[in-house]
Amino acid sequence: MIGSLIYYTDTHAFFDHFHDEIEELREQYEDELGEPLRISGDLKNWLAWLEFEGLAYHMVNDDLGLGI
């Protein structure tokens, strides 16, 4: 489904390109949770997917108003 985020080289490039936005989102999540995120596995891959899935979630809820 997400052809551009299949391999670690893809997710690492995505992370590097959107580093500032990803770090901002991570800080927001940690503030909401009141604790650090528990990242397992490859850091860049994990955070790239966090950003991508967060963006998709907000697009569905905010832009399309589907209320998932």
C-alpha positions as a Markdown table, in Angstrom:
| # | Residue | x | y | z |
|---|---|---|---|---|
| 1 | Met | 0.0 | 0.0 | 0.0 |
| 2 | Ile | 2.8 | 2.4 | 0.9 |
| 3 | Gly | 5.3 | 1.7 | -1.8 |
| 4 | Ser | 7.7 | 4.5 | -0.8 |
| 5 | Leu | 8.2 | 3.2 | 2.8 |
| 6 | Ile | 9.0 | -0.4 | 2.3 |
| 7 | Tyr | 12.7 | -0.7 | 3.0 |
| 8 | Tyr | 14.8 | 0.9 | 5.8 |
| 9 | Thr | 16.6 | 3.0 | 3.2 |
| 10 | Asp | 13.1 | 4.5 | 2.3 |
| 11 | Thr | 12.1 | 5.1 | 5.9 |
| 12 | His | 15.5 | 6.5 | 6.8 |
| 13 | Ala | 15.3 | 8.9 | 3.9 |
| 14 | Phe | 11.8 | 9.9 | 4.9 |
| 15 | Phe | 13.0 | 10.4 | 8.5 |
| 16 | Asp | 16.0 | 12.5 | 7.4 |
| 17 | His | 13.8 | 14.7 | 5.1 |
| 18 | Phe | 11.1 | 15.3 | 7.7 |
| 19 | His | 13.3 | 15.2 | 10.9 |
| 20 | Asp | 12.0 | 18.4 | 12.4 |
| 21 | Glu | 8.4 | 17.6 | 11.9 |
| 22 | Ile | 8.9 | 14.1 | 13.3 |
| 23 | Glu | 10.7 | 15.3 | 16.4 |
| 24 | Glu | 7.9 | 17.9 | 16.9 |
| 25 | Leu | 5.3 | 15.1 | 16.7 |
| 26 | Arg | 7.2 | 12.9 | 19.0 |
| 27 | Glu | 7.5 | 15.6 | 21.6 |
| 28 | Gln | 3.7 | 16.2 | 21.3 |
| 29 | Tyr | 2.9 | 12.6 | 21.8 |
| 30 | Glu | 5.3 | 12.4 | 24.8 |
| 31 | Asp | 3.7 | 15.4 | 26.4 |
| 32 | Glu | 0.3 | 13.9 | 25.9 |
| 33 | Leu | 1.4 | 10.6 | 27.4 |
| 34 | Gly | 3.5 | 12.1 | 30.2 |
| 35 | Glu | 6.4 | 9.8 | 29.5 |
| 36 | Pro | 8.8 | 9.0 | 26.7 |
| 37 | Leu | 7.7 | 6.8 | 23.8 |
| 38 | Arg | 9.0 | 3.2 | 24.0 |
| 39 | Ile | 10.7 | 2.8 | 20.7 |
| 40 | Ser | 11.7 | -0.7 | 19.7 |
| 41 | Gly | 13.8 | -1.7 | 16.8 |
| 42 | Asp | 15.3 | 0.7 | 14.3 |
| 43 | Leu | 14.8 | 4.3 | 15.5 |
| 44 | Lys | 14.5 | 6.1 | 12.2 |
| 45 | Asn | 12.1 | 3.4 | 10.8 |
| 46 | Trp | 9.9 | 3.5 | 13.9 |
| 47 | Leu | 9.7 | 7.3 | 14.0 |
| 48 | Ala | 9.1 | 7.5 | 10.2 |
| 49 | Trp | 6.1 | 5.2 | 10.6 |
| 50 | Leu | 4.9 | 7.2 | 13.6 |
| 51 | Glu | 4.8 | 10.3 | 11.5 |
| 52 | Phe | 3.2 | 8.7 | 8.5 |
| 53 | Glu | 0.5 | 7.0 | 10.5 |
| 54 | Gly | -0.1 | 10.2 | 12.5 |
| 55 | Leu | -0.4 | 12.2 | 9.4 |
| 56 | Ala | -2.9 | 9.7 | 7.9 |
| 57 | Tyr | -4.9 | 9.7 | 11.1 |
| 58 | His | -5.2 | 13.5 | 11.1 |
| 59 | Met | -6.0 | 13.6 | 7.4 |
| 60 | Val | -8.9 | 11.2 | 7.9 |
| 61 | Asn | -10.2 | 12.9 | 11.1 |
| 62 | Asp | -9.5 | 16.6 | 10.4 |
| 63 | Asp | -9.5 | 16.9 | 6.6 |
| 64 | Leu | -12.2 | 14.3 | 5.7 |
| 65 | Gly | -14.1 | 14.5 | 9.0 |
| 66 | Leu | -14.6 | 10.7 | 9.2 |
| 67 | Gly | -14.1 | 10.6 | 12.9 |
| 68 | Ile | -12.1 | 7.4 | 13.4 |
